[in-house]
Amino acid sequence: MKKIAITETVLRDANQSLMATRLPLDEFKAILDDIDKAGYHSVECWGGATFDSCLRYLGEDPWERLRTIKSHMKNTKLQMLLRGQNLLGYHHYSDDMVRRFVRAAVENGMDIIRIFDALNDLRNIKTAVEACLEAGGHAQGAICYTLSPIHNLEMYIGLGKEIEKMGCQSLCIKDMAGIMSPKECFDLVSALKKEINSPIYVHTHQTTGLGFMTYLKAAEAGADGIDCAISAFAGGTSQPATETMVYTLNQMGFDCGVNQKMLKKINDFFIPEERKFIDKGVFDPTVLGIKSDVLVYQIPGGMLSNLMAQLKAQGALDRLDEVLEETPKVRADLGYPPLVTPLSQMVGVQATVNVLVGERYKNIGKEIKAYIRGEYGKAPGEINSELMKKVLGDEQPITGRFAETIEPEFEKAKAEIGDKAKNDLDVLSYICFPEQALKFFEERELKKALVCKYTIEEVK
């Protein structure tokens, strides 16, 4: 019987996609032991927006969150998503920072690190891959899947070969917008299987309604694993439902390795959580709908939500259709970057500005300028020459790896933050998100002071 591994995303991508990563550790800690017994290949529980959200919204130490999850996972591998040289932030960090962060992630419990670059510029994942391997972790290189006049099967096969040559133990096809059709998936997985020996995992979203069919064709093509979400947190901008995929694949002769009775127990736990966050207004059920327009505009669900929020704040939600039409034009001008964090936000903001100002590129965001200068890596295609001239003038774009121009950050930040950091992990948090980390450190000290006060009064 052909085996296919299941990665459960409820603790990271599912709750990030549906409710902006607002699920606190205390809300799911009680089910961790049962998740560990379900037979998953891995549980994606960290990375992506979780680190930022812990510090910014949840009042949690992201490192403590990771260690707590690990303490309950005796049989199941933990998995995270890392944005290559961007780590978990939105700009490139120095090589010393990347190496320290990746090593700390493995030392604190991470097993599999899925590493991608928003531009598929593999120079920007090399340091993270090396650091993961040196620390004893499993490095999974990812291809960001997108559609454009320059993205094709040949390009993706070339990326797959480079990722394997780099030393990654496995490969992920990362379809962040849910736009990979069943046929495209079958063709790509089949072609990669002929060219590389590494296990191939497929990641998609149910945003366009294609996800279930895409996963079936992935399995038929020989994919080694797929990402799913327990059904209470599945569908829409999240992943296809775990139980549905397991049920179907089992009937088709695949061994998913999971216990279906345990899946029901896990889902029963998360159903009240879903209702709770719907009642709070954090989980908007409209994100569960099928958004077929994504197939036209290729805009991921999370990006679409951000565009709507920006326009609503400006009292211009009625101009959404104009922004949706402008977005692929901006993307083309920028050389067809895949619309994944942070490029999705950058392209979306620029498209919105172009529409609201009434003139294309009258105002150009600093991130777009940095992109055009080459600070994010090499654009997949040619950037519009007039736009380049407007941004650069006579300046030449960066052709080398931008991270090589960044001075080591860790020791400087450690001296800068002083005793506000209790350990090196705090310093890493501070470098990633300075403002949010400082606020968290202050609140942490206040909590400690209150605990001490009440403890002393109880003793008296």
N, C-alpha and C positions, 0 to 999 in steps of 0.2 A: 504493500500500500504506500502510495506517494505521501510523504510528509510535507506539511506546510505550516510554518510557525506563525503564531499570532502575537502581535505586540498590542497591549492594551494602553489606550491613550487618555483614559478618563482623568488621570491625575495631572495631565499637562495639556496636550493639544485640544482635547475635547472641551475641557472647561475654559481654555483660552479662547477657542473659537466661538463658543456659545455665550459665555458670561465674563469675558475679558479677564480671565485668570483671577477671579475673586473667591475661589474656594479655599478657605483657610485649612491649615493642618488639623485643627481640632474637629473640623466637620467630617473628616474622613479617616482619622487615625484608628477608629474602632473597627474598620473593615479591612485593614491592611493584612492581618493574619490570614483572613479568608482569601484575599486576592493572591497571597503567596501560595495558597493551596490549589489554585484553579488550574495550574499547568501551563500558564503563559510562557512563551519564549522570553519575553521581557515586558517590563512595565515602564512606559515613558512617564517620568514623574518630575523632571527638572529641566532647566534650560528654557529656551524660547523667552517668553515674557514672565516666567515664574519668578526669576530673581528680582527683577524690577518691581513686580507686583508685591512681593513679600515686603520689601523695604518701603515702597511708596504707599500702599493701601492696607496691608494686612498686619503691619506691626510685628513681623516675624523675621528672625534671622534665617536667611535662605540656607546657610550652611547647617544650622541646627535642624531645619526641616529635612534636609537630605540625610543627615545622620539618623534622625528618627525613623524615616521610611526604611532606611537600610537595616535598622535593628529588627524590623518585622519581616524582612525579606530574606529568609534563610535559603530558599530554593529557587528564587526568581531573580533574574538579572535586572538591574536598574539601567535605564536608558535616558539620555538627555539629547537636546538639540543645541548645537553650537554654531554660531555664525562665523566660523573661521577666524580671521584676524580681527573681526568685530566683537568676538566673544559673545556676550549677551547684550551688548550696547549697540550704538548706532554710528560709531566711527571706528577707525582702525586704532589698535593699541600696539605698543612696542612688543618686540619679540620676547623680551624678558618677562613682560606682563602675561603674555599668552602662555608661555611655558609654566610660569608659576601657577596660573589659574587652572590650567588643565591638570597639572600634577596634584593640586589641592583637591580638585573634583574627584579624581580617582582615589586619593588617600581618604577622602571622607565618604566613600561608598559607591561612587559611580563605576559601572561596569562597561557599558557601551556608549561611546560618544559619536553621535551622528554629526558629521562636520560638513558644512556647505559654504559656498561663497555665492553672494547674490548675483554676481556676474558670470558664474562658472569660470572665474579666473583662478585656476588651481594653484597659482603661486600663493594665493591668499589662504589656502588651507594647509599648506606644507608644514609650517611651524607647529600648528595645532596637532596635526597627524603625528609628527615626530615626537612631540611631547606626550601624547597619549600612549604611543607604543613604548616609549622609554619608561613611563610610569606603570606599565603592565595592564593598561586598559585595552579594550577592543575599539579600534578606529574604523568607523564606517563612513566612507566617503560618499557624498551625495551629489547627484546631478539635479539641478533645478530645471524642471520640465516647463517649457513654454512653447508657444507657436508663433512663428514669424517667418518672413521671407528668407531669413538666414539660418533658422534652426531646423535641422533635418536629421534623419537617421544616421547619416555619416558622421555628423558633428557629435551626436550623443555617443556613438560607438567609440569615437576617438577619445572622448572624455572618460568613458568607462575604462579603456585601456590605460590611460594615464593614471587614473585613480588606483587601479590595481598595481601598476608599476611603482607607485608612490609607497606601497606597503600596506595599504588599507586591507583589513581582513574581510570586509564585505562592502557591498555597493547598494545604495538606495536611489531609486528613481523617485524624486520628490515633486509631486504634482500639487503644489500649494493652492491652486485655483480650482481644482476639480475639472480641468478641461481636457484631460487625456482620455480620448475615446477608447472603447474596448478594443477596436482594431489597432489603433496606434500603440496601445499597451502591449497587445499580443506581438505585434511586429517588433517593437523595441526590445522586449524581454527575450524573444526568440533570437534576435540578432546578437544581443549581448551574451546570451548563453553559448553561442558558437565562438565568440571571440575572447571571453575571459573565463577564468576558473572560479572566481570569487562568488560566494552566495549573493543572490540578488533579492532585495526587498523592495516592495512597492508601497508608496504612501500617496493617498489621494483624499479628497473631501467629497461629500455628498451634495455640495452646493448646486451643481447643475443637474443632479439626478443620475449621473453616469456611474457613480462610485461602485455600486454593487456589481454592475455588468463589467466594469473595468477590472475589478478584482477577480471575477470568474475567469476572464480571459488571461489575466496574469497567472493564475493557477494552472490553466491549461498550457500556457507557454513555458511552465517550469519554474516560476518564481519560487523562492525559498521561504518567503514570509510576506505578510501584509499587516498594515496597521488598522485596528478597529477600535470602536468605542462601545462600552456597555450601553445597552439600548436607551436607558434613561437620559444619557448624555450623547446620543448619536443623532445622525441625520443633519440636514441643512448644511451649515458651514462647518460642522464637525465631520467625523468619519462615519462610514457605514457601520451598522450595528454588529457587534461581536457575535451575539447569539444567532442572528440571521445568517451570517456568513458561515459560522461553524456548522449550523444545521444543514445548510445547502452543500457545503464542501464535503461533509461526512457522507451525504447521500451520493455524491459524485465519486466517492472512493478515496478521498483525501483524509489523512489523519492529522488533525489540528492539535492533538495533544492536550486538549483542555477538557475539564469536567463540566458538562452542561448543567448539572444540578448546582454546582458551585457558582456558575454564571448567574443562575436565577437568584441565588442568595445575595450575590454582589449587587445585582440590579435592584432587588427589593430594598436594599440599603440606600441606593442612590435615588430612588423614586421620590421619597419625601424631601431629599435635598433639592431635587429639581423643582418641586412645588414651592419650597421655601424661597428659593431665589427668584422664581417667577413672581411670587407675592411681593417680594422686596423691589421688584422692578429691575433687578440686575440681569435676569435672564429673560430677554424679550422673545416670546415664542415665534415672532415673525421671522427670526433667523432660521427657523426650521423649514421654511418654505423652499421650493425649487426655484432657482433664479437662472433661467435659461439664457437671459441676456449676457451672462458671464461668458457664454460661448461666442458671443459677438464682440464684446469689449475686452474679454480676457482679464477681468478685474476680480481678484479674489474676494470672497465674502467679507473678510475683515476690512479690506481696503474700501469696499463699498459702504460699509457701516461708517467708517471714518469720513468718507466724502459726504455722506448724508449729515453727519454730526457737524462738520465744518460749515456746510451750507445752512443748516438749521440755526447755528449760532449767528450767522450773518443775516438771518431773515431772508435767505435766498434759496430755500429748498425747491422752489418752482423752477430753478435753473439746473436741476440735476441732469436732465437729458442733455443739455449743452455741455456740461462737464464730462458726462459719459462719452460724448462724441469727441471731445477735445483730448481725453486721456490717451487713446491709442495714437493720436497725432504727436503728442509730446513724447511718447515712448519711441515712436519712429525717429523723431528728431534726435533722440539720445542714443540711437544705435540699437534699438530693440532690447533693452535690459529685461530680464525676467522680473515680473512684478512680485517680488518677495521682499520681506523686511531686510534692509531699510529702503530699498529702491521703490517699493510700492507706495510708501508714504510720500517720498520725495516727488515722484511723478504725479501722484494724486493732488498734492498741494499745489504744484506748479500749474497743473491743468485748471484747478479751481481759481487760482490767481489770474490766469490768462482770461478766463471767462468773466470774472467779476470786475476786473480792471477795464475790460473791453479792448485790450490790445495785447497781442501775443508777445510775451517776454519783455514787456515794458518794465516789469519788476521780476528779477530772477533770484530765487532763494539761494542762500549761502551754501546749502548742501548740494544744490544743482551745480553751482559754480565749482565746488570742490570735486564733484563727479567729472565735470568737463575738464578740469585740470589733471585728472588722473589719480586723484587721491583714494578712489574706491577700487581701482584696478583698471584693466583694459576693457573698454566697451565691446560687446559682442560684434557690433557692426559699426559702420561709419556714422559719426556724429554730424549733424547738419553743419555745413561749413560756415554759414552766416552766423549761426548761434555760437559756434566756437570763436569766431572772430569777435563777436560782441562781448564775450566773457574774457577771452585771453588777450585780445589785441595782438601785440607782437610777441607775447610770451609763448614759449613752447610747452606743450603738455608733458606731464611726467610719463616716461615710457618704462622706467624700472618699477620695482616693487616698492610702493610708498612706505611700507612699514620699515624699510631699511633706513629711512631718513628720520625716524622717530627715536629720540634718545631714550635710554632705559628709564622707566617710570617708577618702579617699585620703591627704591630707596628714597628717592626724592619725596614721594607721597607719604612714606612712613615718617620722615622727619617733619613734614608739613602738618600732619594730623596729630602727631604727638601722642599724649596719653589718652586721647579720645578713642584710640584703637586699643582694644584689649589684647589683640593677637594679630598675626599676619593675615588671617582670614578677613578681619575687619578692614585691613589696608586694601585687600583685593576688592572688597565691597565698595570702599570709598573711591578707588580708581574707576570702577565701572560706573557708579552713580553717586558722585560727590554730594550733591545737595540732599538726595534722599537718604543716603547713608548717614550723614551728619545728623539729620533730623531723627533717624531711627536710634542712633547712639544716645542722643539727648533723652529721648523718651524711655529708652532702656534704663538709663541711670535714674530717672524719676521713679520708675516702677520699683527699682531696687531700693531706693530711699523709702518709698511707701511701705514696702514689705518689711524693711528693718524697723520702721517706726511702729507698725502694728505688732510685730513680734516682741519688741521691747515692752510695749504696753501690756501684752498678754502675760509676759513673764512677771511684770509688776503685779 
